């Protein structure tokens, strides 16, 4: 096996090879660190590399497995974490250069602690947009889309998307407040799960908008995402909002038949003002599910327009509270993206927030009704193909830009329901695009089953990026 072939093994595949002692955790970790050294000077996906501790963790995993102490499919597997998540002894900068070296974590965030408990090797902290809003701070080099450097790498989990797509880790942690697992998954051709709100603890994870923030896995397949989600999900005494529902075996859903699965499809919702390439990808997915034995049911998706508008005062007001100790008192240290979000929160009234909250509750109820009749809904993840970097630099000049960007993502953060983002094709410039599947609260297992069924019949998720051969 060449080092490049090793880099592009799936997380599950590598875990099986490690268990069978065909590949050692030390070998996989060193090969990945070497690859990061060769490629990340161009791709800029890591902000902090934790090479020494990663080597120690890999050796410990190798020794434990050799003694028969095997912890499961993550044991010895190298992963990356978004730099919102605390890791003991390492700075959490959250995409904000002003924090440089000042915010040293005294303990692991719950998600990092759980990855380590599962035996994963933590390679380092991955770059993100400033404060997990849409833009990188002007002093930060944005991660580069490895399929085409002229295209956007997504926000805010850009580093997670780039590193995962490029074989610089076998999976990563991202976060999603308005679409920030799904955008970089879409842009970089990887698979991401935005779990049910509260399914994964947020203890020790820097906040953007606490009632909207979700932490979830970004990997190269649905099965791989299932492994990470299974490790990080569950109740947490350090986060009272973490749901106490039992954590199922998500990986057990991979490989299962979807015969009889009830698949909802709203033709108008998926096609109105949506790029024809994306519409076709959604229709192709519906046809694939039908051919695999699923029952396709026409549905009418709840009206999302008021929910999209309601997202702005909620996210703005909550982000203003998150940064109230430093903003606007230290405004000069903030980039324009995070400043704009905080300013919008200062301008929002209590009535604005209350109205948005009521809209949100109504929408959640409408989703509950929808999912009485279907198991999943197939939907675009974005209304268009990816933007070029030049197009994204000019983005926001039109009043409709931001609502259009988050049209298919923010309502599902507001609703708190789980989604899986799946690669679904490439445009004429070789830039990826994708679709998403949506399910009712806590039904991540059906998303893994359906996502895996889709990926057994397609190979979009296996395409290697040209800038990371």
Secondary structure as GFF3:
##gff-version 3
##sequence-region A 1 469
A	DSSP	alpha_helix	3	7	.	.	.	ID=ss1
A	DSSP	alpha_helix	11	19	.	.	.	ID=ss2
A	DSSP	alpha_helix	25	43	.	.	.	ID=ss3
A	DSSP	beta_strand	46	49	.	.	.	ID=ss4
A	DSSP	alpha_helix	51	66	.	.	.	ID=ss5
A	DSSP	beta_strand	78	82	.	.	.	ID=ss6
A	DSSP	three_ten_helix	97	99	.	.	.	ID=ss7
A	DSSP	alpha_helix	110	117	.	.	.	ID=ss8
A	DSSP	beta_strand	121	126	.	.	.	ID=ss9
A	DSSP	three_ten_helix	130	132	.	.	.	ID=ss10
A	DSSP	alpha_helix	158	165	.	.	.	ID=ss11
A	DSSP	beta_strand	172	176	.	.	.	ID=ss12
A	DSSP	alpha_helix	182	188	.	.	.	ID=ss13
A	DSSP	beta_strand	191	194	.	.	.	ID=ss14
A	DSSP	beta_strand	214	219	.	.	.	ID=ss15
A	DSSP	alpha_helix	222	232	.	.	.	ID=ss16
A	DSSP	three_ten_helix	250	253	.	.	.	ID=ss17
A	DSSP	beta_strand	262	265	.	.	.	ID=ss18
A	DSSP	alpha_helix	267	271	.	.	.	ID=ss19
A	DSSP	alpha_helix	276	291	.	.	.	ID=ss20
A	DSSP	beta_strand	295	298	.	.	.	ID=ss21
A	DSSP	alpha_helix	305	322	.	.	.	ID=ss22
A	DSSP	three_ten_helix	331	333	.	.	.	ID=ss23
A	DSSP	alpha_helix	336	347	.	.	.	ID=ss24
A	DSSP	alpha_helix	350	370	.	.	.	ID=ss25
A	DSSP	beta_strand	376	380	.	.	.	ID=ss26
A	DSSP	alpha_helix	389	393	.	.	.	ID=ss27
A	DSSP	alpha_helix	400	405	.	.	.	ID=ss28
A	DSSP	alpha_helix	410	415	.	.	.	ID=ss29
A	DSSP	beta_strand	419	426	.	.	.	ID=ss30
A	DSSP	beta_strand	432	439	.	.	.	ID=ss31
A	DSSP	alpha_helix	444	457	.	.	.	ID=ss32
A	DSSP	three_ten_helix	460	462	.	.	.	ID=ss33
###
